């Protein structure tokens, strides 16, 4: 709701959620609800209440042993209350958040860390910073600390992407990989050696050969010599048939599983799959948990995964490790083009 601009409604829902969760023992969920409630108050201009709720969210998360929940709440303070928070305190909050989120695998969290670092760095250029800088020499090293945290995030993303800048950019939430390349070239040139080998681009079809100009061949879709193999996991027979009909015009072999457990058995085996299409609503092992477990299997870590879901679980899906999320039923017709795009990206990444 907050993302849609329905702040008042979001505040009301978060308030009721907090009241209900306070009576139970789901403290990690309570911390998330408190964070959402705090963000809503900040966007409504009630900054004292927002600060109180976010600080309580941090306390609850830390007490329950949820460092990522505490770290995300601290990032919310920087994002929503930077104008109401003294610069030295923002520095301290960011450093603490970066430490708490050091092991996070959530691409959205990585993107928020970088954005918050930039926001705090902007604060260093203010008059307030200039006044503090003369009194506290630690300020002089803060930019280096920010760069160090940023470098660690980029290095981890590149490692998880096995050197592929395109995939690392996606993991970090960049819209285009050129943004990540620019950051590496300008601020972290030593990370260039962690990139996978860059393949030579094909000569443009309009370029003139040094010897003779040949008629350029007609460009068509890239075809593999072997048939594309897709594992589709769906309990709903109608949804499975709809997807099969969409794939009918392609040279793709589609194997169907009706539950998460049988799909996991296939994924732990030796069968090769170029791509997985997973419905979240599955009996026994649900789609999100299936994806989490698939990403722990070495040979499946780079396999593209598309999740289909009628529920609002996109954020959880990205955390689990999907490459694309399609909401049912409104985005179901995008499935074939999404499959084709991910297969092309995989081919380009080598």
C-alpha positions in Angstrom: 0.0 0.0 0.0 2.8 2.4 0.8 4.4 1.7 -2.6 1.1 2.6 -4.2 0.9 5.9 -2.3 -2.0 4.7 0.0 -0.2 5.9 3.0 -3.1 6.5 5.4 -4.6 3.1 4.6 -1.2 1.5 5.0 -0.7 3.1 8.4 -4.1 1.8 9.6 -3.4 -1.7 8.4 0.1 -1.7 9.9 -1.3 -0.4 13.2 -3.8 -3.2 13.5 -1.1 -5.7 12.5 1.1 -4.5 15.3 -1.7 -4.7 17.9 -2.4 -8.3 16.8 1.2 -9.4 16.7 2.0 -7.9 20.1 -0.3 -10.5 21.6 1.5 -13.4 20.0 5.1 -14.7 19.9 6.0 -13.9 16.3 8.5 -11.2 17.2 10.3 -11.2 13.9 7.1 -10.5 12.1 6.2 -7.9 14.7 9.5 -6.1 13.9 8.6 -6.0 10.2 5.2 -4.6 11.1 6.7 -2.0 13.4 9.1 -0.9 10.6 6.2 -0.6 8.1 4.2 1.4 10.7 7.1 3.7 11.3 7.6 4.3 7.6 3.9 5.2 7.2 4.1 7.7 10.0 7.2 9.3 8.5 5.4 9.7 5.2 2.5 11.2 7.0 4.9 13.8 8.5 4.6 12.4 12.1 8.4 12.1 12.5 8.5 11.7 16.4 6.1 8.7 16.1 8.1 7.3 13.2 11.4 7.5 15.0 9.8 5.8 18.1 8.3 2.9 16.1 11.5 2.3 14.0 13.7 2.3 17.1 11.3 -0.2 18.7 11.4 -2.3 15.6 15.2 -2.4 15.9 15.0 -3.4 19.6 12.4 -6.2 18.9 14.5 -7.5 16.0 17.7 -7.5 17.9 16.1 -9.2 20.9 14.6 -12.0 18.8 17.9 -12.6 17.1 17.0 -11.1 13.7 19.9 -9.0 12.6 18.6 -8.4 9.1 15.3 -7.1 10.5 17.2 -4.7 12.7 19.4 -3.7 9.8 16.4 -3.0 7.5 14.7 -0.9 10.2 17.9 1.2 10.5 18.0 1.7 6.7 14.4 3.0 7.0 15.6 5.6 9.5 18.1 6.8 6.9 15.6 6.7 4.0 12.7 8.3 5.8 14.2 10.5 8.6 17.5 11.7 7.2 16.3 15.3 7.3 15.4 15.0 11.0 18.5 13.0 12.1 21.9 14.7 13.0 24.6 13.8 10.5 26.9 12.0 13.0 23.9 9.9 14.1 23.2 9.0 10.4 26.8 7.8 10.0 26.5 5.6 13.1 23.2 4.2 12.0 24.5 3.4 8.5 27.7 1.7 9.9 25.6 -0.4 12.3 23.1 -1.3 9.5 25.9 -2.4 7.1 27.4 -4.6 9.8 24.0 -6.2 10.6 23.2 -6.8 6.9 26.7 -8.1 6.0 25.4 -11.7 5.4 22.1 -10.7 3.7 21.4 -12.4 0.3 18.5 -10.1 -0.5 19.1 -8.1 -3.7 16.7 -5.4 -2.5 18.6 -5.0 0.7 21.9 -4.6 -1.2 20.3 -1.9 -3.4 19.0 -0.1 -0.3 22.5 -0.2 1.3 24.1 1.4 -1.7 21.3 4.1 -1.9 21.6 4.9 1.8 25.3 5.1 1.5 24.9 7.7 -1.2 22.3 9.6 0.9 24.7 9.7 3.8 27.6 10.8 1.6 25.4 13.6 0.3 25.0 14.6 4.0 28.8 14.9 4.2 28.7 17.9 1.8 26.4 19.9 4.0 27.5 22.8 6.2 26.7 20.7 9.2 29.3 18.2 8.1 31.9 20.9 7.6 31.4 22.0 11.1 31.8 18.5 12.5 34.7 17.6 10.3 37.0 20.1 12.0 36.2 18.6 15.4 36.1 14.9 14.6 38.8 13.4 12.3 36.8 10.2 12.0 34.6 12.0 9.5 37.6 12.1 7.1 37.6 8.3 6.9 33.9 7.9 6.6 33.8 8.0 2.8 36.4 5.3 2.7 34.2 3.2 5.0 31.2 3.7 2.7 33.3 2.7 -0.3 34.5 -0.3 1.6 31.0 -1.4 2.3 29.9 -0.8 -1.2 32.8 -2.7 -2.6 32.0 -5.7 -0.3 28.4 -5.7 -1.7 29.6 -5.5 -5.3 32.2 -8.2 -4.8 29.6 -10.6 -3.2 27.2 -10.0 -6.1 29.9 -10.7 -8.7 30.9 -13.8 -6.8 27.3 -15.1 -6.6 26.9 -14.3 -10.3 30.1 -16.2 -11.1 31.6 -13.0 -12.6 28.6 -12.1 -14.8 28.1 -8.3 -14.6 24.6 -8.6 -16.1 23.5 -11.1 -13.4 25.2 -9.2 -10.6 23.5 -6.0 -11.7 20.2 -7.8 -11.5 21.0 -9.2 -8.0 21.8 -5.7 -6.8 18.6 -4.2 -8.3 20.1 -2.1 -11.1 17.9 -1.5 -14.1 20.8 -1.9 -16.5 24.2 -3.6 -16.1 25.9 -0.5 -17.5 25.2 1.3 -14.2 27.2 -1.4 -12.3 30.0 -1.3 -14.9 30.3 2.5 -14.4 30.5 2.2 -10.6 33.2 -0.5 -10.9 35.3 1.5 -13.4 35.1 4.7 -11.4 35.3 3.5 -7.8 36.4 -0.1 -7.7 38.7 -0.9 -10.6 40.3 -3.8 -8.7 37.0 -5.7 -9.0 37.5 -5.7 -12.8 39.5 -8.9 -12.4 36.6 -10.7 -10.9 34.5 -10.2 -14.0 34.0 -13.2 -16.4 35.8 -12.9 -19.7 34.1 -10.4 -22.0 33.2 -12.1 -25.3 34.0 -10.2 -28.5 31.0 -8.5 -30.0 29.9 -9.5 -33.4 30.7 -7.1 -36.2 27.8 -4.8 -36.9 25.9 -5.9 -40.0 26.4 -2.5 -41.5 30.2 -2.3 -41.0 32.5 -2.4 -43.9 35.0 -5.3 -44.1 38.6 -4.2 -44.6 38.8 -6.7 -47.5 35.5 -7.2 -49.2 32.0 -6.3 -48.1 29.9 -9.4 -47.8 26.1 -9.5 -47.8 25.1 -9.8 -44.2 23.3 -12.9 -43.3 19.7 -12.7 -42.2 19.5 -12.5 -38.4 17.1 -14.9 -36.7 16.6 -16.2 -33.2 19.5 -18.0 -31.6 18.8 -21.7 -31.6 20.6 -24.3 -29.6 21.7 -27.6 -31.1 19.9 -29.4 -28.2 16.3 -29.0 -27.3 15.5 -26.5 -24.4 14.4 -28.4 -21.3 12.0 -26.7 -18.9 10.7 -28.0 -15.6 7.2 -26.6 -14.8 5.9 -27.1 -11.2 2.1 -26.4 -11.0 -0.6 -28.1 -9.0 -3.5 -26.5 -10.9 -4.2 -28.5 -14.1 -5.8 -25.6 -15.9 -2.8 -23.3 -15.3 -0.4 -26.1 -16.4 -2.4 -26.6 -19.6 -2.5 -22.9 -20.3 1.3 -22.7 -20.0 1.7 -25.8 -22.2 -0.5 -24.1 -24.9 1.7 -21.0 -24.7 4.9 -23.1 -25.2 3.4 -25.2 -28.0 4.9 -23.0 -30.8 8.4 -23.3 -29.4 10.9 -26.1 -29.6 10.9 -26.6 -25.9 10.6 -29.8 -23.9 8.4 -29.2 -20.9 8.3 -31.6 -18.0 5.5 -31.2 -15.5 5.5 -31.8 -11.7 2.4 -31.4 -9.6 4.0 -30.8 -6.2 7.1 -29.4 -4.6 8.4 -32.6 -3.2 8.5 -34.5 -6.5 10.1 -31.4 -8.2 12.8 -31.2 -5.5 13.6 -34.9 -6.1 14.1 -34.1 -9.8 16.2 -31.1 -9.0 18.5 -33.0 -6.7 19.0 -35.6 -9.5 21.2 -35.4 -12.6 18.5 -34.3 -15.1 19.4 -31.1 -16.9 16.9 -28.2 -17.0 17.5 -24.9 -18.8 14.8 -23.1 -16.8 12.3 -23.6 -14.1 8.7 -22.3 -14.0 7.3 -22.6 -10.4 3.9 -21.8 -9.1 3.9 -20.7 -5.5 0.6 -22.5 -4.6 1.8 -26.1 -4.3 0.9 -28.9 -1.9 3.3 -29.9 0.8 6.5 -27.9 -0.2 5.4 -24.5 -1.5 7.0 -22.7 -4.4 9.1 -20.2 -2.3 10.6 -23.0 -0.2 11.3 -25.1 -3.3 13.2 -22.2 -4.9 15.2 -21.6 -1.7 16.2 -25.3 -1.7 16.9 -25.3 -5.4 19.4 -22.4 -5.0 21.3 -24.5 -2.4 22.0 -27.2 -5.1 25.2 -26.3 -6.8 24.1 -27.2 -10.3 20.9 -25.2 -10.0 22.4 -21.9 -8.7 22.4 -20.3 -12.1 19.3 -21.9 -13.5 16.8 -19.2 -14.4 13.6 -19.4 -12.3 10.3 -17.8 -13.0 7.7 -17.7 -10.2 3.9 -17.5 -10.9 1.7 -16.4 -8.0 -1.7 -15.0 -7.3 -0.6 -13.8 -3.9 1.5 -10.7 -3.1 4.8 -12.5 -2.4 7.1 -10.8 -4.9 9.5 -9.5 -2.4 9.8 -13.0 -0.8 10.3 -14.5 -4.2 13.2 -12.2 -5.1 14.8 -13.0 -1.7 14.4 -16.7 -2.5 16.3 -16.3 -5.7 13.9 -16.0 -8.7 15.0 -14.3 -11.9 11.4 -13.1 -12.8 8.1 -12.9 -11.0 4.7 -12.9 -12.8 1.4 -12.1 -11.0 -1.5 -14.4 -11.9 -3.7 -14.0 -13.8 -2.9 -10.5 -15.2 0.7 -11.3 -16.2 0.4 -14.9 -17.3 0.4 -13.9 -21.0 4.0 -12.6 -20.5 5.3 -16.1 -19.7 6.6 -17.1 -23.1 8.5 -13.8 -23.7 9.9 -13.9 -20.1 11.1 -17.5 -20.7 12.7 -16.4 -24.0 14.4 -13.4 -22.5 15.9 -15.4 -19.6 17.2 -18.1 -21.9 18.8 -15.4 -24.1 20.4 -13.8 -21.0 21.7 -17.1 -19.9 23.2 -17.8 -23.3 24.8 -14.4 -23.4 26.3 -14.8 -19.9 27.8 -18.1 -21.0 
